[in-house]
Each structure stands twice: as C-alpha cells, then as structure tokens.
Amino acid sequence: MSRYVFKVPDLGEGTVASEIVAWRVAVGDVIAEDAPLVEMSTEKAVVEVPSPVGGRVVSLAGSPGDTIAVGAELVVFETDAGAAAPGPLAAPAAPAAPAAPAALTVVANGNGATPPAAGRIMASPATRRRAREAGINLAAVPGSGPGGRIGRGDLDAVLSGQPATPAPEARAPRSPRVARSGTEEIKVIGVRRVIATRMSEAKRNIPHFSYVEEIDVTALEALRAHLNAKAPKGSPGLTYLPFVVAALTRVLEDFPQCNALYDAERNTIVRHHAVHVGIATQTPDGLKVPVVRNAESLPLKALAAEIRRVSDAARTGKATRTELSGSTITVTSLGKLGGIASTPVINSPEVAIVGVNKAVERPMIVDGAIAIRRIMNLSSSFDHRFVDGFDAAAMIQALKERLEFPATIFIDE
C-alpha cells in the first residue's frame, strides 16, 4: 500500500490560490484516474480538476468556500492495486482538462451513484448533490436547459417518474392566509463570490459617471427586419446588439480614451487600438463577460455570429479562460428586461461600459407632428477619473447618430 499526495495545481494566469467550489468525492471513495475530483474557482471560471491517479480517498483538505494555496496539499490517496482498480464506485469518466471552464460531470461516491462512461454532464453543484443523495445517475437524466444542462426540474421529473420538459416549473398556488417561516442559507462561493468581489471593488474604487440617452431606432429596426427577411430560412436573426457593437467600434476611433484599461499598479492608462468587446452574459453560474476580439475588423454577420458563439460558450460553461478575459470595453444588455434606464457597473480595469435597454414604440414629435417611433435608451457608465463628462456625453451622442442613421455604421469616412 502506498500513498499519493495531490497538491493544488497551478490553474494558470498567475493563480496563487484557488477556492474549492464542490467536491466530487468523499473520504473513503474509490476513484478512477482522470475521473472528476473537485471543482475549483479561478478569477475567470470554475475549473473541474480530474484525479491524477486511481485509488481510495484518504483525506480532503478544506470544504467548499475554502481557499487553498497553489502547491498546498489537496487530496491524499491510497494507491495500492486493490484500491486503485475501478470497481462499482469508480467507473472511468471522460477526462476534464484542468485549464478548461467547468463542463460538469458526476463521480461516484459512497451513496451508490455511478459516473457516466463517457461525455460531459452539465448540472449545478446543488443538482449533482441532490442526485447523489437520491442515488440517481445524472447520465440518465435528460437536461432541458441550454446545452442539455440538467436543472432542478429535470431531476424532480425523474424522481417523480414523469418525463422532463423544458417548460418552467409550475408552482402550486399559495394561500395568502398561510404564514410561512424558516430561512435558506446559500454560501457565496465560486463564480458568485468572484462576481461579488469584483462588483464591490468596482463600485468602491471607481467614481462612476452615468449617462442615459434615448435613441430613435426606427430606421435601424427597418434595416434589421429587412436583413432578417433576406436571411436563409432557419438562420439566427439579427438583434440590435451587433449593430450597437459595430457602431461602437467606429465611434471609438474618435474617443480612444474610452477604449482603455487602467493599470493601477503602474498608474497608467493603456489605450488600445483594437476593440475587444466584452459581452455581459447571464449564465446559470452568474454574470460572465466573454470577449469578441478585434470587433472592429468583423463585418456585421460575422460579428453577430461571434457574439452568439462566445455568449453560448459562456452560458454552457464551455468558454475558455482566454475567451473570458482581455476585453477593452463592455456592452451589456438585459434584452426584453432592459427597462427604461439602468446604471451598469464598469468591468474593471476598463473605463467604460455601454448598456442597452429595451426598444419600445412611443409617440414622438417629428417635424411638428405626432408620430409613432421606436425608441431605445442607452445607459452607460464611465470612470470619471479618466473620462471627462463632456467626452462621455460626446461619445454617446456620436453613437446615437450612427444608430439613428444606420447607413453611417458601414460607410468609411
């Protein structure tokens, strides 16, 4: 019998410590080499770390929420022939690259659940925990979420013997006369902790200057509808977002101070010639910002396709750390939930963020007469230390002009 000590690996990008998000094993479990071992959080994503050896788990260092230094002891295995051989508690699973964001799989433990023979399973830590407690193999559970992600409703359907459907869970009506009690505690760990930390730092350290302007997108809507009607049947339709990003790349040529990063250690503003646009994306794990690189070089359809690609990768947990870093300015949109106005928080170390609100038809005065126009607000924030209010307003006014006269987005001047 011998022991193998597995230490916290270097997960890249200068990581000196990582947070434990969820263990995929417990002390006493037998695990196969390359089977999922633990989920750990970096500054960019949750990474699934596979087991380096096959064997029996002797000890685990830390609990979810604990931060462990790179190089510190993480797991101790017994690796004698009997313990290392895969048995009913450790069937081989598909390897998970340590540097890839979490595309999450299930590992067997003492409650009798067994991992899938191959492939990846998308599910939250809470869903996987419920599955293990119920003795359910998630490989047999159909997922109705994005990319086949297994949600609470999918697992509930299996537990109740009913087929899972992508429809939202129906909630039983509650009588307003029935008093409720009790609380639920949710530990802030993983991506949510990173989001909380970054948002707090951004609001604490950056003096935000917010500016809201309404845009008449009637002509833009006509162009969008025309292009969608001409597109091949079944192809994804254009949204406003690629037009906004395309117009922004043109506008930033005249406002380079807004396409910049603040290097606090060197007390230096770094202006970028390329426009690497962060696309704020809501995912099951929280807000992520995948990046469209060199957006200024992409024609409209290619730009729209790249926005979809990186956003889908972020939502399904397939975005790489490279795809989740390196933006020079961020665009955020709440889509149909966009409201009238918002105050977006700057994605530090950037100095500007442009927020897109929903477009609605409103009566407007046009040439002295009432007309129905489609109006959409832009809500933007700027780092007031480095972008003066006049320049911020002038940039948004230039963006407004491009969007109201959309032909100017595509004309070289």
N, C-alpha and C positions, 0 to 999 in steps of 0.2 A: 504494500500500500504506500502511495506517495501523495504528497500534497502539492497543489499548484496555486500560487497566489497571483491573481489577476488584478492589475493596478489600473487606475483611471487613465484611459488613453488620451492622447492629445487629439482633440476633435477639430483642430485646425484654427486658422485665423488668430493665432496668438492666444488661444484659450488657456488660462492658467487654472481654472476650476470649472466644474460643471455641476448642475443641480440634478438630483435624482427626481425624475417625474413619476415613474412607476416601475416596480419590479415585475418581471415576467416569471420569476421563480420564487420559491421559499426555501428556507433551510430544510434539508432532507430530500429535496427533489433530485431526481436524476435527469440530466440534460445532455443532449447530443451536441457535439461540436457544430458551431455555426447556427444553432437554434437561438431564437431571440432571448436575451438575458435581461436587459434593462433599458429603459428609455431615459435619456439624459438630455438636459436642455442646454443649448448654447445661446449666444446672443441672437442668433438668427432663426433657429428652428429646434424642434425636438428630434433627437437622433436616436435611432434604435441600434443598440450595440449588441452584436451576436456573441455567443460564448466562444472563447478561444480554444476550449478543449471540451471533451466529453467527460462527464464524471458526476459525482454526487456533491451537492452544495453543502458545505460545512458551515460557512458564516457569510453574512452580508453586512457591509459597512454602511450604516445610515438608513434612513427612512425617506419616503417621498417628501420633498421640500428641503432636505439637507443638501448643502453644497460641499463637494469633496474636491480637494486639490488634485490636479493632474499629477500622476505618479504615486498617489496615495493608495493604500490597499482598498480594494473594492469588494472582491469575492474570493473566498478560499474554496478550492475543490479538492475532493479525494479522487484521484485518477487511477486507481488500481483497475485491473482488467474487468472485474465484476461490476464495479460502479460505473465505469465508462461506457460499457456496452449498452446500446439503446435497448430499452425494454418498453413495457406498456406505458411508462411515464415519460418517454422521450423518443418520439419518432423524429426522423430528420425533417428539418424545415428549410425553406429556401433561405440562402444566405442573405443577410442585410448589410450593405456596405456601411461602415461606420461613418462615412462623411456625408451620407445622404439623409435628407429630412425624413421624418417618420412616415413610413407607409406600413402600418402596424400589423403585426402578426400575433398569433396566440401560441403560448408554450404550455406544455403540460405541467401540472403540479399535483400535489397530494390529494386533490379532490376528484381526480379521475378524468379531467378533461384532457384531450389529446390534441396536439397541433396538427395543422394540415400537412399533407405530404409535400405539397409544392404550392407556390403562389403566395400572394400577399393579401392580408385581410385588413380593410380599413374599418377601424372602430375606435371609439374613445376609451380612455382607461376605465371610466366608470362602467361602460358597456361590457368590456372584457372582464372586469371584476365580477359583475353580475353573472356573466356566462360561466365563469369558473365556479362560482358558488353554487350554481344550478346544475353543474356537470354537463353543460352544453358545449359542443364543438362548434365554434363560430364558422368553421369552414363549410358547415352545412346550413348556415343561416343566410338567406338571400338578403342583400342590402338594397334599400330603396333610395339611399342618398346619393350625392354626387360621386361618380367613380365607383359606385357599388358600395359606398360606405354604409356600415351597419349601425343603425340608430336604436334608441331605446324602444321605439315602436316595433321595429323588426324583431328584436329579441322577445318583446312581450307577445308578439303574434305566435312565435314558435312555442313559447311557454304555455300559451293558451290553446295551442293546437290549431290556430287559424292561420291562413296564408297571409304573409306580409304584403302590404300595399303601400305605394308611395304617397298615399293621401295622408294629410296631417292627422295626428291622433285626436280623436274626438274626446272631449272632456265631459264627464257627466255633470249636469246642472247641479248647482249647489243652492240650497235654500239660504236666503239672507238671514233667516231666523236662527241658523245653526252657528253657534260660536265655535271658533277654531283656536287651537293652541299649539304650542310646540315651535321649534326652530330647526333650521338646517344649516350646518356649518360646512363651508366649502373652502378648503385650503388653497391659498393663492400660490400656485407653483407653476413651473414650466413656462410656456409661452405667455400665459396670462400674467405671471409675475414680471416677465421681461417687459410686456406692454405697460404694466402699472409703473414700473421703474422709469421707463423712458418718457412716458407721459408726464410723470411728476417732475422729472428733470427738465423737460422742455418748458413746462409752464413756470417752473421756479427760476430757470436761468435765462429764458428768452423773453424780452419785453415784446409781446405780440402787438402788432398794429393790424387791425382787421378792417377790411374794406368790402362793401357789398354794392354791386351794380346790377341793374336789370338789363337783359339783352333781348332784343326783338329777334327771335329765331324763326320768324315766319318763312323767310326766304331759305334759310338753312333746312327747315323741315320739308319744304318743297323739293329741294335738291336731294335730301336723304330719301324721301319717298320715291323720287324718280329713279335713283340709283338702285334702290331695293327692288323696284318693279322690273328693272332691266337685268337683275342678277339671276343666275341659273336657279331653277326650282330646287328648293331644299337647302340652299346655301344660307349661312347665317346672315341675318340682316344687319345693316349698319346702324349703330346707335349714335348718339351725339358725341360720345367720348372720343372716337378717333378724330373727328373734326376739331374738337377742342384741343386735343394734343397737337394735331398738325398746325393749327393756328398759333398755338403757344410756341412751338419751335421757331416759327417765323418771327414772332414778336420779340423773343429773347435775343435775337440778333441785335436789337436796338437797346436792350436792357440787360446787359451781361451781369450786372450786379445782382440780378435775381436768380441767375443760374450759377450759384456759387455755394461753396461749403465754408464753414468757419472752423479753422483748425485752432482750437483753444490752447493747446499746448504750445504752439508757435505764435499764437496771437496774430494769425494771418488769415486773410480771406483768399480762398483759392477759386478763381473764376474758371469755369470750364467752357471750352469751345463746343464740345459735343453736348448734346442734350440727352441725358439718361433719365427718362421719366419714370418715377415710381408710381405705380397704380395701386392706391389703397384698396385692399380687397378683404371683405369679410369672409372668414373661414370658420369651420367648426371649432378650431382651436383658438380663435380670436383674430384680431386685425393683423394682416401681414401686408408687406409692400413689395411685391415682385417688380422687377425693373425691365422696362423696354429700352434697350441700349441703342444709342445713335438714332433716336426717333426722328431727328431732322433729315435723315437720309432715306426714310421709308416712304414710298407712295401710299396713298390712302388705304387701299385694300390690304397691302402688306402690313401697314401699321395696325389696322383693325384686327388682322389675323394674329399679330404678335401680342396685342393687348389681350385677346381671348386666350392665347396659349399660356402666357405667364400667369394670368388670373386663374385659369383652370388648374394649372400646376400647383399654385398656392392653395387652392381650395381642397384639392385631393391629396395634399401632403407630398407631392412629387417634385416640388421646386427645389433646386439645389441651393446651397448657400451662396453661390455666385449670383444666381438669379434673384436672391433676396437681399442683395447689397449693391452699393455703388450708385444709387440714384443721386441726381443733382437738383431735382425739383420734383415735387409730388403733386399728383392730381387725385382728388378724392370725390366720389360721387355716391350719394345714397339712393340713386335711381328714383323709383316711384315714391320712396320715402323721403325724398330730398327736401321737403318743406319749403318755406319761403326764404329762409336765410339760416346760416349756420356760422360757427366760429371755429374753423378747423385748426387743429394743433399742429405746429410745424414739426416736420420729421427731422429732428436734429441729426447731423450738423448742417442741414440745408438752411436756407434763409427765407424760403417762400413756399407756400402751398396754395393751390387753386382748388376751390370747392365748387362742384356743380350741383345746383338744386333742380328740382323738377320743373318741367315746362308745362304751362297751362295756358289755355286761351282766356284772354281778358279783353274787355272793351277799352280801347285806347283812342286818344285824339290824334288823328293823322290828317295833316293838311286842313285843319279846321273842322273835320267831320269825325264822327264816331265810327270806328272800325274794329272788327274782331281781329286781334293779333295774338300770336303765340309768344309768350314771354317766359324767359328763364333767367333766374338770378345766378350770378357768380359770387360766391362768398370766399374771400381769400384772406390769408394772414401772412405777415411779413415780419422778419426780425428787424425791429426798429433801430437796433444798434447800427445796422449796416445798410438798410434800405430806408431812405427818407420817405415820408408820407407822400410827398409830391411825386416821386419816382414810382412808388407803388400804385398810386392812382393813375398815373400816366400809362403804366404798363397795362392795367386792366382796361383802360379806355382804348388802347391800341388793340387789345384782344377783342373788345366789344365790336370795334369797327370791322375786324376780319370776319367775325361770326355773323354780323348783320349783313355783310356783303360777301358771302362765302366764296365768290369767284376770286377774291383777293388772296384767299388762302393758297391758291395754286398758281398765282401769277408771280413771276420773277420780276423784281423791280431793280 
